[in-house]
Amino acid sequence: MPRYKHGKQIEPIDFQTFNDIMEHGEFKKTLLHKSFLTFLYWIGCRKAEALERVKEDFKIKNGVLIVNIPAKKGGQREGELELDVDLPYLDLIITRIKRTKKGKRVWPFTERTAINIVKRAMGEKYYPHFLRLNRATRFLEDPDTTIPDMKAWFGWKRIETINKYVGYSKRHIREQRARLRKEFE
């Protein structure tokens, strides 16, 4: 299990916070670095899964960005992930894809650079895998999210993997608070 200098960050960020980061965070190479951070935010993949993507892993069809992104670490993702092209900042990813030559990686930098991009933009306590936790937690905030939804998106084979993220969702705390109120009414 990785150790983080500032501890594991478990408090998810909302879109407004992400938007503020995109508008005011520090980015050395604006398009390249912002598109990478956007990809991690919306997809919630591992940094290696993002860094391995080549131009041919992406296609746009009927207003949807389709991404072929095989799961790492023994996971198995059936099919491709889909994002509506009008999601905020997705245009940065699309521009980056268009500028990438055939057969080349969309984000051609090292894992160390990937870590530095996140730390510079978001703050020293953050790291790329936080955005995976963030995406999982944000999905779990929606009571309609199912176990198959989570397994399909992240490529998880075991339900136990989802359990690691369930506790970070505040939705369950709010629901329990409401149950306490019902108890005496």
DOVO-475216 format. One record per residue: residue number from 1; residue in one letter; chain; y, z, x of N, C-alpha, C in turn. Coordinates in Angstrom, 1 decimal. Each point is the difference from the previous one (the first is absolute). Layout:
BEGIN
SITE   resi   resn   chain      n.v      n.w      n.u     ca.v     ca.w     ca.u      c.v      c.w      c.u
SITE    NUM      A       A        Y        Z        X        Y        Z        X        Y        Z        X
...
//
This chain:
BEGIN
SITE   resi   resn   chain      n.v      n.w      n.u     ca.v     ca.w     ca.u      c.v      c.w      c.u
SITE      1      M       A     -1.2      0.0      0.8      1.2      0.0     -0.8      1.2      0.0      0.9
SITE      2      P       A      1.0     -0.9     -0.3      1.2     -0.1      0.9      0.8      1.3     -0.2
SITE      3      R       A      0.7      0.3      1.1      0.9      1.1      0.0      1.4     -0.5      0.1
SITE      4      Y       A      0.9      0.5     -0.8      1.4     -0.5      0.0      0.9      1.1      0.6
SITE      5      K       A      0.9     -0.5      0.8      0.9      0.9      0.7      0.8      0.9     -0.9
SITE      6      H       A      0.4     -0.5     -1.2      0.8      0.7     -1.0     -0.8      0.4     -1.2
SITE      7      G       A     -1.4      0.0      0.2     -0.9      0.3     -1.1     -0.2     -1.2     -1.0
SITE      8      K       A     -1.0      0.1     -0.7     -0.3     -1.0     -1.0      1.0      0.0     -1.1
SITE      9      Q       A      0.6     -1.1     -0.3      1.0     -0.1     -1.1     -0.7     -0.3     -1.3
SITE     10      I       A      0.2      0.9     -1.0     -0.7     -0.1     -1.2      0.9     -0.2     -1.2
SITE     11      E       A      1.3      0.1      0.2      0.9     -0.1     -1.1      0.4     -1.5     -0.2
SITE     12      P       A     -0.5     -0.6     -1.1      0.3     -1.5     -0.1      1.5     -0.3     -0.2
SITE     13      I       A      0.3     -1.2      0.3      1.4     -0.5     -0.2      0.0     -0.9     -1.2
SITE     14      D       A      1.1      0.0     -0.7      0.1     -1.0     -1.1      0.7     -1.2      0.4
SITE     15      F       A      0.2     -1.0     -0.9      0.6     -1.2      0.4      1.4      0.1      0.4
SITE     16      Q       A      0.7      0.9     -0.6      1.5      0.2      0.4      0.1      0.5      1.4
SITE     17      T       A     -0.9      0.8      0.5      0.0      0.5      1.4     -0.4     -1.2      0.9
SITE     18      F       A     -1.0     -0.8     -0.4     -0.4     -1.2      0.8      1.2     -0.9      0.1
SITE     19      N       A      0.7     -0.3     -1.2      1.2     -0.8      0.0      1.0      0.4      1.0
SITE     20      D       A      0.3      1.3      0.0      1.0      0.6      0.9     -0.4     -0.2      1.4
SITE     21      I       A     -1.3      0.1      0.3     -0.5     -0.2      1.4      0.2     -1.5      0.4
SITE     22      M       A     -0.3     -0.9     -1.0      0.2     -1.4      0.3      1.4     -0.4      0.2
SITE     23      E       A      0.9      0.7     -0.7      1.5     -0.3      0.1      0.6      0.7      1.2
SITE     24      H       A     -0.5      1.2      0.4      0.8      0.8      1.0     -0.9      0.3      1.2
SITE     25      G       A     -1.3     -0.3      0.0     -0.8      0.4      1.1      0.3     -0.9      1.2
SITE     26      E       A     -0.5      0.4      1.2      0.2     -0.7      1.2     -1.2     -1.0      0.2
SITE     27      F       A      0.4     -1.3      0.1     -1.0     -1.1      0.2      0.5     -0.8      1.2
SITE     28      K       A     -0.8     -0.1      1.1      0.4     -0.8      1.2      0.0     -1.5     -0.3
SITE     29      K       A     -1.1     -0.5     -0.7     -0.1     -1.4     -0.3     -0.1      0.0     -1.6
SITE     30      T       A      1.2     -0.3     -0.6      0.1      0.3     -1.4     -1.1     -0.7     -0.9
SITE     31      L       A     -0.1     -1.3      0.0     -1.0     -0.6     -0.8     -1.4      0.4      0.3
SITE     32      L       A     -0.4     -0.1      1.3     -1.3      0.4      0.4     -0.4      1.4     -0.3
SITE     33      H       A      0.8      0.9      0.3     -0.3      1.4     -0.2      0.1      0.5     -1.5
SITE     34      K       A      1.1     -0.5     -0.7      0.1      0.3     -1.4     -1.1     -0.6     -0.8
SITE     35      S       A     -0.5     -1.2      0.3     -1.1     -0.6     -0.8     -1.3      0.8      0.3
SITE     36      F       A     -0.2      0.5      1.2     -1.2      0.8      0.3      0.1      1.3     -0.8
SITE     37      L       A      1.1      0.7      0.0      0.1      1.2     -0.7     -0.2     -0.2     -1.5
SITE     38      T       A      0.6     -1.1     -0.5     -0.2     -0.3     -1.5     -1.4     -0.2     -0.3
SITE     39      F       A     -0.8     -0.7      0.9     -1.4     -0.3     -0.2     -0.8      1.3     -0.1
SITE     40      L       A      0.3      0.9      0.9     -0.7      1.3      0.0      0.4      0.8     -1.2
SITE     41      Y       A      1.2      0.0     -0.5      0.5      0.7     -1.1     -0.7     -0.5     -1.3
SITE     42      W       A      0.0     -1.3     -0.3     -0.6     -0.5     -1.2     -1.5      0.0      0.0
SITE     43      I       A     -0.6     -0.4      1.2     -1.5     -0.1      0.0     -0.7      1.3      0.3
SITE     44      G       A      0.6      0.8      0.9     -0.7      1.3      0.4     -1.2     -0.2      0.8
SITE     45      C       A      0.0     -1.0      0.8     -1.1     -0.3      0.9      0.1      0.7      1.3
SITE     46      R       A     -1.1      0.0      0.8      0.1      0.5      1.4      0.8     -0.9      0.8
SITE     47      K       A      0.7      0.5      1.1      0.8     -0.8      0.8     -0.8     -1.2      0.6
SITE     48      A       A     -1.3      0.3      0.4     -0.8     -1.1      0.6     -0.3     -1.1     -1.1
SITE     49      E       A     -0.2      0.4     -1.2     -0.2     -1.0     -1.1      1.2     -0.9     -0.1
SITE     50      A       A      1.2      0.6      0.1      1.2     -0.8     -0.1      0.2     -0.9      1.3
SITE     51      L       A     -0.2      0.6      1.1      0.3     -0.7      1.3     -1.0     -1.2      0.2
SITE     52      E       A     -1.2      0.0     -0.6     -0.9     -1.0      0.1      0.2     -1.2     -0.9
SITE     53      R       A      0.9      0.1     -0.9      0.3     -1.1     -1.0      0.6     -1.2      0.7
SITE     54      V       A     -0.6     -1.2     -0.3      0.5     -1.2      0.5      0.6     -0.8     -1.2
SITE     55      K       A      0.8     -1.0      0.3      0.6     -0.8     -1.0     -0.9     -0.4     -1.1
SITE     56      E       A     -1.2     -0.4      0.3     -1.0     -0.5     -1.0     -0.5      1.1     -0.9
SITE     57      D       A      0.3      1.2      0.3     -0.5      1.1     -0.9      0.9      0.2     -1.2
SITE     58      F       A      1.1     -0.8     -0.1      1.0      0.1     -1.1      0.1     -1.3     -0.7
SITE     59      K       A      0.1      0.1     -1.3      0.4     -1.2     -0.8      0.8      0.5     -1.2
SITE     60      I       A      0.8     -0.9     -0.5      0.9      0.3     -1.2     -0.5     -0.9     -1.1
SITE     61      K       A     -0.3      0.6     -1.2     -0.4     -0.8     -1.1      0.6      0.6     -1.3
SITE     62      N       A      0.7     -0.7     -0.8      0.5      0.4     -1.2      0.8      1.3      0.1
SITE     63      G       A      0.9      0.1      1.0      0.8      1.2      0.1     -0.7      1.2      0.6
SITE     64      V       A     -1.2     -0.2      0.6     -0.8      1.1      0.5     -0.3     -0.2      1.5
SITE     65      L       A      0.2      1.0      0.8     -0.4     -0.1      1.4     -1.4      0.5      0.1
SITE     66      I       A     -0.9     -0.8      0.4     -1.4      0.4      0.1     -0.3      0.2      1.5
SITE     67      V       A     -0.6      1.1      0.3     -0.3      0.4      1.4     -1.5      0.3      0.2
SITE     68      N       A     -0.6     -0.8      0.9     -1.4      0.3      0.4      0.1      1.1      1.1
SITE     69      I       A     -0.5      1.2     -0.3      0.2      1.1      1.0     -1.3      0.8      0.0
SITE     70      P       A     -1.0     -0.4      0.8     -1.2      0.7      0.1      0.2      1.5      0.3
SITE     71      A       A     -0.8      0.9     -0.6      0.2      1.4      0.3     -0.7      0.3      1.3
SITE     72      K       A      0.5      1.0      0.7     -0.5      0.5      1.3     -0.8      1.2     -0.2
SITE     73      K       A     -0.6      0.5      1.1     -0.7      1.3      0.0     -1.1      0.1     -1.0
SITE     74      G       A     -0.7     -1.1     -0.2     -1.2      0.1     -0.9      0.3     -0.3     -1.4
SITE     75      G       A      1.3     -0.2     -0.3      0.4     -0.2     -1.4     -0.4     -1.4     -0.4
SITE     76      Q       A      0.1     -0.3     -1.3     -0.3     -1.3     -0.5      0.9     -0.3     -1.2
SITE     77      R       A      0.9     -1.0      0.2      0.9     -0.4     -1.0     -0.5     -1.3     -0.6
SITE     78      E       A     -0.3      0.0     -1.3     -0.5     -1.2     -0.7      1.3     -0.8     -0.5
SITE     79      G       A      0.1     -1.2      0.6      1.1     -0.8     -0.5      1.3      0.3      0.8
SITE     80      E       A      1.1     -0.6     -0.4      1.3      0.1      0.6      0.9      0.9     -0.7
SITE     81      L       A      1.0      0.5      0.6      1.0      0.8     -0.6      1.1     -0.9     -0.5
SITE     82      E       A      0.7      0.4     -1.1      1.0     -0.8     -0.6      1.3      0.9     -0.2
SITE     83      L       A      1.1     -0.7      0.4      1.3      0.7     -0.2      1.0     -1.1     -0.7
SITE     84      D       A      0.7      0.5     -1.0      1.0     -0.9     -0.6      1.1     -0.3      1.1
SITE     85      V       A      0.4     -1.3      0.1      0.9     -0.4      1.0      1.4      0.6     -0.2
SITE     86      D       A      0.3      0.5     -1.2      1.4      0.5     -0.2      0.1      1.5      0.2
SITE     87      L       A     -1.1      0.6      0.6      0.2      1.4      0.4      1.0      0.1      1.1
SITE     88      P       A      0.8      1.1      0.0      1.1      0.1      1.0     -0.6     -0.1      1.4
SITE     89      Y       A      0.8     -0.8      0.8     -0.3     -0.2      1.4     -1.2     -0.9      0.3
SITE     90      L       A     -0.7     -0.4     -1.0     -1.2     -0.9      0.2      0.5     -1.3      0.6
SITE     91      D       A      1.2     -0.4     -0.3      0.5     -1.3      0.6      0.0      0.1      1.5
SITE     92      L       A      0.2      1.2      0.6     -0.1      0.1      1.4     -1.4     -0.4      0.6
SITE     93      I       A     -1.0      0.4     -0.7     -1.4     -0.3      0.4     -0.2     -1.5     -0.2
SITE     94      I       A      0.5     -0.6     -1.1     -0.2     -1.4     -0.2      0.7     -0.8      1.0
SITE     95      T       A      1.3      0.4      0.4      0.7     -0.7      1.0     -0.8      0.1      1.4
SITE     96      R       A     -0.5      1.2      0.2     -0.7      0.2      1.3     -1.3     -0.9      0.0
SITE     97      I       A     -0.7     -0.1     -1.1     -1.2     -0.9     -0.1      0.4     -1.4      0.3
SITE     98      K       A      1.1     -0.5     -0.6      0.4     -1.4      0.1      0.4     -0.3      1.5
SITE     99      R       A      0.5      1.0      0.7      0.5     -0.2      1.4     -1.2      0.1      1.0
SITE    100      T       A     -1.1      0.4     -0.5     -1.2      0.2      0.8     -0.8     -1.3      0.2
SITE    101      K       A     -0.4     -0.3      1.2     -0.7     -1.3      0.2     -1.5      0.2     -0.4
SITE    102      K       A     -0.6     -1.1     -0.4     -1.3      0.0     -0.5     -1.0      0.7      1.1
SITE    103      G       A     -0.8      0.8     -0.5     -1.0      0.7      0.9      0.6      1.2      0.7
SITE    104      K       A      1.3      0.3     -0.1      0.6      1.1      0.7      0.2      1.2     -0.9
SITE    105      R       A      0.0      1.2      0.6      0.2      1.2     -0.7      1.5      0.1     -0.5
SITE    106      V       A      0.1      0.5     -1.2      1.3      0.1     -0.7      0.8      1.1      0.7
SITE    107      W       A     -0.6      1.1      0.5      0.7      1.0      0.7     -0.7      0.2      1.4
SITE    108      P       A      0.5     -0.9      0.9     -0.6     -0.1      1.3      0.5      1.1      1.0
SITE    109      F       A     -0.3      1.3     -0.3      0.4      1.0      0.9     -1.2      1.0      0.1
SITE    110      T       A      0.2      1.0      0.9     -1.1      1.0      0.3      0.0      1.1     -1.1
SITE    111      E       A     -1.1      0.8      0.0      0.0      1.1     -0.9      1.1      1.0      0.4
SITE    112      R       A      0.3      0.2      1.3      1.0      0.9      0.4      1.4     -0.5     -0.6
SITE    113      T       A      0.3     -1.2      0.0      1.2     -0.5     -0.6      0.0      0.2     -1.5
SITE    114      A       A     -1.1     -0.1     -0.6     -0.1      0.3     -1.5      0.3      1.4     -0.2
SITE    115      I       A     -0.5      0.9      0.8      0.4      1.4     -0.2      1.5      0.3      0.2
SITE    116      N       A      0.5     -0.7      1.1      1.4      0.2      0.3      0.9     -0.6     -1.2
SITE    117      I       A     -0.4     -1.0     -0.6      0.8     -0.6     -1.1      0.1      1.0     -1.1
SITE    118      V       A     -1.1      0.7     -0.4      0.0      1.0     -1.0      0.9      1.2      0.4
SITE    119      K       A     -0.2      0.5      1.2      0.7      1.2      0.4      1.5     -0.3      0.1
SITE    120      R       A      0.4     -1.2      0.5      1.4     -0.3      0.1      0.7     -0.1     -1.4
SITE    121      A       A     -0.7     -0.7     -0.9      0.6     -0.2     -1.3     -0.1      1.2     -0.9
SITE    122      M       A     -1.1      0.7      0.0     -0.2      1.1     -1.0      0.3      1.4      0.6
SITE    123      G       A     -0.1      0.1      1.3      0.2      1.3      0.6     -1.2      0.4      0.9
SITE    124      E       A      0.2      0.8      0.9     -1.0      0.3      1.1     -1.3      0.6     -0.6
SITE    125      K       A      0.1      0.7     -1.2     -1.2      0.7     -0.5     -0.9     -1.0     -0.7
SITE    126      Y       A      0.4     -1.2     -0.3     -0.8     -1.0     -0.7     -0.8     -0.9      0.9
SITE    127      Y       A     -1.1     -0.6     -0.5     -0.9     -0.8      0.7     -0.6     -1.0     -1.0
SITE    128      P       A     -0.5     -1.2      0.5     -0.5     -1.0     -0.9     -1.0      0.5     -1.1
SITE    129      H       A     -0.9      0.9      0.4     -1.0      0.4     -1.0      0.6      0.8     -1.1
SITE    130      F       A      1.1      0.6      0.2      0.7      0.7     -1.1      0.2     -1.0     -1.2
SITE    131      L       A      0.3     -1.2      0.3      0.3     -1.0     -1.1     -1.3     -0.3     -0.7
SITE    132      R       A     -1.1      0.2      0.6     -1.3     -0.1     -0.8     -0.1      1.1     -0.9
SITE    133      L       A      0.2      1.2      0.5      0.0      1.2     -0.9      1.0     -0.1     -1.1
SITE    134      N       A      1.2     -0.5      0.3      1.1     -0.2     -1.0     -0.5     -0.9     -1.1
SITE    135      R       A     -0.6     -1.2      0.4     -0.4     -1.0     -1.0     -1.1      0.6     -0.9
SITE    136      A       A     -1.0      0.7      0.6     -1.0      0.6     -0.8      0.5      1.0     -0.9
SITE    137      T       A      0.9      0.9      0.5      0.6      1.0     -0.9      0.8     -0.6     -1.1
SITE    138      R       A      0.8     -1.0      0.3      0.9     -0.6     -1.0     -0.9     -0.7     -1.1
SITE    139      F       A     -1.1     -0.6      0.4     -1.0     -0.5     -1.0     -0.5      1.1     -0.9
SITE    140      L       A     -0.4      1.1      0.7     -0.6      1.1     -0.8      1.0      0.8     -0.9
SITE    141      E       A      1.3     -0.3      0.2      1.0      0.6     -0.9     -0.1     -0.6     -1.4
SITE    142      D       A     -0.6     -1.2      0.0     -0.1     -0.7     -1.3     -1.3      0.5     -0.7
SITE    143      P       A      0.0      0.6     -1.1     -1.2      0.5     -0.6     -1.0     -1.1     -0.4
SITE    144      D       A      0.5     -1.2     -0.1     -0.9     -1.2     -0.4     -0.8     -0.5      1.2
SITE    145      T       A      0.3      0.5      1.2     -0.7     -0.5      1.2     -1.4      0.5      0.0
SITE    146      T       A     -1.0     -0.9      0.2     -1.4      0.4     -0.1     -0.6      0.1      1.4
SITE    147      I       A     -1.2      0.6      0.1     -0.7      0.0      1.2     -0.3     -1.4      0.5
SITE    148      P       A     -0.5     -0.9     -0.9     -0.2     -1.4      0.5      1.3     -0.7      0.5
SITE    149      D       A      1.1      0.3     -0.6      1.3     -0.5      0.5      0.2      0.4      1.4
SITE    150      M       A     -0.1      1.3      0.3      0.2      0.5      1.3     -1.0     -0.6      1.0
SITE    151      K       A     -1.2      0.0     -0.3     -1.1     -0.6      0.9      0.3     -1.4      0.3
SITE    152      A       A      0.3     -0.8     -1.0      0.3     -1.4      0.1      1.2     -0.3      0.9
SITE    153      W       A      1.1      0.7     -0.2      1.2     -0.2      0.8     -0.2      0.4      1.5
SITE    154      F       A     -0.5      1.1      0.2     -0.1      0.5      1.4     -1.3     -0.3      0.7
SITE    155      G       A     -1.0     -0.6     -0.8     -1.3     -0.3      0.7     -0.9      1.2      0.2
SITE    156      W       A      0.3      1.0     -0.7     -0.8      1.2      0.2     -1.4     -0.1     -0.7
SITE    157      K       A     -1.0      0.4      0.7     -1.4      0.0     -0.6     -0.3      1.3     -0.8
SITE    158      R       A      0.5      1.0      0.5     -0.4      1.4     -0.6      1.1      0.6     -0.7
SITE    159      I       A     -0.3      0.7     -1.1      1.0      0.7     -0.8      0.6      1.1      0.7
SITE    160      E       A     -0.8      0.6      1.0      0.5      1.1      0.8      1.3     -0.3      0.7
SITE    161      T       A      0.2     -1.3      0.4      1.2     -0.4      0.7      1.2      0.2     -0.9
SITE    162      I       A     -0.2     -0.3     -1.3      1.1      0.1     -0.9      0.4      1.5     -0.2
SITE    163      N       A     -1.0      0.9      0.0      0.3      1.4     -0.1      1.0      0.5      1.0
SITE    164      K       A      0.0     -0.6      1.2      0.9      0.5      1.1      1.5     -0.2     -0.5
SITE    165      Y       A      0.2     -1.0     -0.8      1.4     -0.3     -0.4      0.4      0.6     -1.4
SITE    166      V       A     -1.0      0.3     -0.8      0.3      0.5     -1.3      0.9      1.2      0.0
SITE    167      G       A     -0.2      0.9      1.0      0.8      1.3      0.1      1.4     -0.2      0.3
SITE    168      Y       A      0.4     -1.2      0.5      1.4     -0.2      0.4      0.8     -0.5     -1.2
SITE    169      S       A     -0.6     -0.4     -1.1      0.7     -0.5     -1.1      0.5      1.2     -0.8
SITE    170      K       A      1.3      0.0     -0.3      0.6      1.1     -0.8     -0.3     -0.1     -1.5
SITE    171      R       A     -0.5     -1.2     -0.4     -0.3     -0.2     -1.4     -0.9      1.1     -0.5
SITE    172      H       A     -1.0      0.4      0.8     -1.0      1.0     -0.5      0.7      1.4     -0.1
SITE    173      I       A      0.9      0.3      0.8      0.7      1.2     -0.1      0.9      0.1     -1.3
SITE    174      R       A      0.6     -1.1     -0.2      0.9     -0.1     -1.3     -0.9      0.1     -1.2
SITE    175      E       A     -1.2     -0.6      0.0     -0.9      0.1     -1.1     -0.5      1.4     -0.2
SITE    176      Q       A     -0.3      0.7      1.0     -0.5      1.4     -0.1      1.2      0.9     -0.5
SITE    177      R       A      1.2     -0.3      0.4      1.1      0.8     -0.5      0.1     -0.2     -1.5
SITE    178      A       A     -0.1     -1.2     -0.5      0.0     -0.2     -1.4     -1.1      0.7     -0.7
SITE    179      R       A     -1.2      0.1      0.6     -1.1      0.7     -0.6      0.3      1.5     -0.1
SITE    180      L       A      0.6      0.5      1.0      0.4      1.4     -0.1      0.9      0.3     -1.2
SITE    181      R       A      0.9     -0.9     -0.2      1.0      0.2     -1.1     -0.8      0.0     -1.4
SITE    182      K       A     -1.0     -0.9     -0.1     -0.8     -0.2     -1.2     -0.8      1.3     -0.3
SITE    183      E       A     -0.3      0.7      1.1     -0.8      1.2     -0.2      0.6      1.1     -0.8
SITE    184      F       A      1.3      0.1      0.0      0.6      1.1     -0.8      0.8     -0.5     -1.2
SITE    185      E       A      0.1     -1.3     -0.2      0.7     -0.5     -1.1     -0.8     -0.1     -1.3
//
